[in-house]
Amino acid sequence: MKEKLEQIKVDAEEEIKNVKDENALNNVKSKYMGKKSAFNEIMASMGSLSPEEKREVGSKSNEVRSFLQELFENKLTEIKNEELNKKLESDKIDITLPSKKRKSGTKHPLNIVREEIEDLFISMGYDVVDGPEIDTDANCFELLNLPPSHPARDAQDSFYITEEMLLRPHTSAMQVRSMLANTEKKPFKLICPGKTYRRDDDDATHSHQFSQVEGLVVGEDISLSDLKGTLELFAKKMFGKDREIRFRASYFPFTEPSYEVDVSCFNCNKKGCSMCKGTGWIEILGCGMVHPTVLENCGFDHTKYQGFAFGVGIERVTMLKYGITNLKLLYQNDYRFLKNFDRKEM
Ligand code: DAH
């Protein structure tokens, strides 16, 4: 029996060498230590031995059992370690590899320009206000002194939703809203950037949706020179410190007097080029002194208060500033175009 036990040790040790995984190891374990194993049979037959033999075989079988147990335990640890190493190997991250460059979005040129305008006016103490894109006929036209016969009130020119509601055709509607909302009728300065809508056919210079910044200052002793100084700063900030501006008499129902403002051509410096159509000047905005009727319509005493207002197209400023010749580029969101405005890459 002792020889048999010794043989079990040898056989088990030999067989276990080729075991590669835990499953196979369990099979070998049950073959050598399980109920139907040769080892177990020897243990079961011990009862028939003499006390002398029992002691000898008993101590040998204890030795073999511990040997087998240790053998299987060590093999199990070995298998587990190997599995772990394989996993670590396959999960390995090479931190020295260059990363894949992720394309990140860029600020849209219209937003760059809008924010630049906002920053300038905030620095001069203006509030920046926001208003609804759907507004009433009264706010868009009537209270702004636009007579019923004015072409802008024609259903052909604006997007009417009902008889009384429309998509605002200009941010000037915010002049009315902000004056009416000013219940204490106190002086104020604000700009309102936002989207505007007109029934235009889209082409290189027209879009049914575009954006404007409205400016409105109401107070005592506000004069045309305040307006001129403000717009001069604006032109220099947007188009360069050497720019000059000039006022041309114009007509808007909500201002009196009204002007269109030109900036000296930043391409040729007034010499005349294709950009300024040979005139040396480029039109950038409309403005004027707030019409007394508009002040009164909105509850401001026109004998005490004056105001100036201006409206500038953000697309127009953006196109001039960056030399963009087709308005559509500003709406197509083509990454190849937009990435030119990535300040990290500029
Ligand atoms: N609302 C005018 C437009 O869309 C622009 C404008 C002109 C705004 C004169 C003003 C202004 O505030 O005073 O064409």
Residues whose N, C-alpha, C, O or C-beta is under 5 A from the ligand:
A	BS01	DAH	P169 H170 S172 G215 F252 T255 G286 C287 G288 A309 F310 G311
